[in-house]
Amino acid sequence: MPEKRIGLKSEYVRVNCYAEWFSKTMPDGFSYGGNQGWFDSRSDGSISPLGCGLISCADILLYKSGRTKLDKAEYLEFARSIGRGSLKVRKKLGINGISMAFGIRRRLRLAGAPFKARWCFSKKKILPRITDMLHRDIPVTIAAGPHLLFRRGKKTGVALYIRDKQGGFSLPDFRSGLVRDHYMTVTAVIETDEKTYLEVSSWGERYYIDWADYLSYIKTPGTFFSNIMYIR
């Protein structure tokens, strides 16, 4: 069958960092969503190493407000402005899903948006809920949670793919390793003849997650916190 895509109705958040940073996955060099690595580890606390949850929340709020074209200074200012209270990135801990849902619910209420948010725990409902949110034009925070039984030297996590020149999905040559203990933002679900992929924003790049690969990871013992933030 031809490729089927369920995605956001408008262009996702794009940030122009000028000569400071260029996207490796977007042809115009602008970002695909935010990047926690843009923040200063000396003045911005733990955002740079642990701020992936804050970045996902910032991107969702910006997208729903219609502010999808920004320069780097504008993006940093906005993310810092919401990074307080429940969305504060805490040293060694980052932001947990429940606090994130509470914080973004408050921000949406202040903006007059008629939405509620909660962190989910049912793994069987993840994909239907992602599809539901995308149909309603809402980006989705997803976690490849920490592996609580992780053993040093054992590779665990989820692979991130890119689209190659032939339109297929391949591992990039500019990064290596598997992702875990990390929040990303889903912008589309793509169904091919053989697989289902999630299109995600992570570190300002556009990547793809093999749904079967993600499902295999979250079914292993010790990955309890892998799920999504459901906004309805």
C-alpha positions in Angstrom: 0.0 0.0 0.0 1.2 3.6 -0.4 2.6 5.3 2.6 -0.1 6.7 4.9 0.6 9.7 7.1 -1.4 11.1 10.0 0.3 14.4 11.1 -0.1 17.9 12.2 -2.1 20.3 10.0 0.5 23.1 10.0 4.2 23.5 9.8 5.9 22.5 13.1 8.0 24.9 15.2 11.1 26.0 13.2 14.0 28.0 14.8 16.6 29.9 12.9 19.9 29.9 14.7 21.7 31.7 11.9 25.4 30.7 11.8 25.4 29.2 15.4 23.6 25.9 14.6 22.3 24.1 11.5 19.9 21.2 11.3 21.3 18.0 9.8 17.9 16.6 8.9 16.1 19.7 7.5 17.1 20.9 4.0 16.9 24.6 4.9 19.0 24.3 8.1 16.3 25.6 10.4 15.5 23.4 13.4 12.6 21.0 13.7 11.4 22.0 17.2 13.6 23.1 20.0 17.0 21.8 21.3 18.0 21.7 25.0 21.6 21.9 23.9 21.1 25.6 23.0 20.9 26.6 26.6 23.9 27.6 28.7 24.9 25.1 31.3 26.2 27.9 33.5 23.3 30.3 33.5 20.3 28.0 32.6 20.7 25.4 35.4 19.9 21.9 34.3 18.0 22.7 31.0 20.9 21.7 28.8 21.5 18.2 30.2 17.9 17.4 31.4 15.5 19.8 29.7 14.0 17.6 27.0 10.6 17.6 28.8 10.6 21.4 29.0 11.5 21.6 25.3 8.6 19.4 24.3 6.2 21.5 26.4 7.5 24.7 24.9 7.1 23.3 21.4 3.5 22.2 22.0 2.6 25.6 23.5 4.2 27.5 20.6 2.6 25.3 18.0 -0.9 25.7 19.5 -0.4 29.5 19.8 0.6 29.7 16.1 4.2 30.9 16.8 6.0 28.5 14.7 8.8 30.7 13.1 11.2 32.0 15.7 14.9 33.0 16.0 17.0 31.4 18.6 16.8 34.3 21.1 13.0 34.3 20.9 12.9 30.5 21.5 15.2 30.6 24.5 13.3 33.5 26.1 10.0 31.6 25.7 11.3 28.3 27.1 12.9 30.1 30.1 9.6 31.9 30.7 7.6 28.7 31.1 10.4 26.8 32.9 9.2 27.7 36.4 6.9 25.9 38.9 5.8 22.5 37.7 7.9 22.9 34.5 11.1 23.7 36.3 14.0 21.4 35.3 15.4 20.1 38.5 18.9 19.0 39.1 19.5 15.3 38.5 15.8 14.7 38.0 14.6 16.9 35.1 10.8 16.9 35.0 8.6 13.9 35.6 5.6 13.2 33.5 3.0 14.0 36.1 4.5 17.4 36.9 4.8 18.1 33.2 1.1 17.4 32.6 0.2 19.6 35.6 2.4 22.4 34.4 1.2 22.4 30.8 -2.4 22.2 31.9 -1.9 25.4 33.9 -0.2 27.1 30.9 -3.0 26.1 28.6 -5.6 27.4 31.0 -3.8 30.7 31.3 -3.8 31.0 27.5 -7.6 30.3 27.5 -7.2 27.0 25.7 -10.0 24.5 26.4 -7.6 21.5 27.0 -6.7 19.2 29.9 -3.5 17.2 30.1 -2.5 14.1 32.0 0.4 11.6 32.0 -0.7 8.2 30.8 0.3 4.7 32.0 -1.6 2.3 29.8 0.8 1.0 27.1 -1.9 -0.5 25.0 -3.5 2.9 24.4 -0.3 4.8 23.4 -0.7 4.6 19.6 -4.4 5.2 19.5 -4.0 8.2 21.8 -1.2 9.6 19.6 -3.3 9.2 16.5 -6.3 10.9 18.3 -4.2 13.9 19.3 -2.7 14.3 15.8 -6.1 14.2 14.3 -6.9 17.1 16.6 -3.7 18.9 15.6 -1.9 18.6 18.9 1.8 17.5 19.1 2.4 14.6 21.5 5.1 14.4 24.2 6.4 10.8 24.3 9.0 9.3 26.7 11.5 6.6 26.1 11.8 6.3 29.8 14.8 5.3 31.9 15.6 1.6 32.2 15.5 1.1 35.9 17.1 -2.3 35.6 19.8 -1.1 33.3 23.1 -2.9 33.6 26.4 -1.1 32.7 27.7 -2.2 29.4 24.3 -3.4 28.1 22.8 -1.3 25.3 19.1 -0.5 25.8 16.9 2.1 24.3 15.2 3.2 21.1 16.9 3.9 17.7 16.3 7.1 15.9 16.1 7.0 12.1 16.2 9.6 9.3 14.7 9.6 5.8 17.3 8.7 3.2 17.4 10.0 -0.4 15.4 7.0 -1.6 12.6 7.8 0.9 13.4 4.9 3.2 14.4 4.9 6.8 18.0 4.6 7.8 20.3 5.2 10.8 22.1 8.5 10.5 25.9 8.6 10.2 26.1 11.7 12.4 24.9 10.2 15.7 25.1 6.8 17.3 23.6 5.0 20.2 20.1 4.3 21.5 17.8 6.8 23.2 16.4 6.3 26.7 15.4 8.5 29.6 14.4 11.1 27.1 11.3 13.1 26.0 10.5 13.7 22.4 7.6 15.2 20.5 5.5 13.2 18.0 4.4 15.2 14.9 3.2 12.3 12.7 2.4 8.6 12.4 3.6 7.0 9.2 2.4 3.6 8.0 4.3 1.8 5.3 3.8 -1.7 3.8 5.8 -3.3 6.5 6.2 -0.9 9.5 4.7 2.0 11.5 7.0 4.9 12.3 6.6 7.9 14.6 8.0 11.1 13.3 9.5 13.0 16.2 11.3 16.2 17.1 14.4 15.7 19.2 17.4 18.0 19.8 16.1 20.3 17.0 16.1 17.5 14.4 13.5 15.4 12.7 13.8 11.7 13.4 11.7 8.6 13.1 11.1 5.8 15.6 10.1 2.3 14.5 6.9 1.7 16.5 7.7 -2.0 16.9 11.1 -1.1 18.3 9.6 1.4 20.8 7.0 -1.2 21.8 9.7 -3.8 22.4 11.7 -1.5 24.6 8.8 -0.4 26.8 7.7 -4.0 27.3 11.0 -4.8 28.9 11.1 -4.8 32.7 12.2 -1.5 34.3 10.7 0.9 31.7 7.5 1.8 33.6 7.7 5.5 32.9 7.7 5.2 29.1 4.4 6.7 27.8 2.8 9.9 26.5 1.2 13.1 27.8 -2.4 13.0 26.6 -4.0 16.4 25.9 -7.8 16.5 25.2 
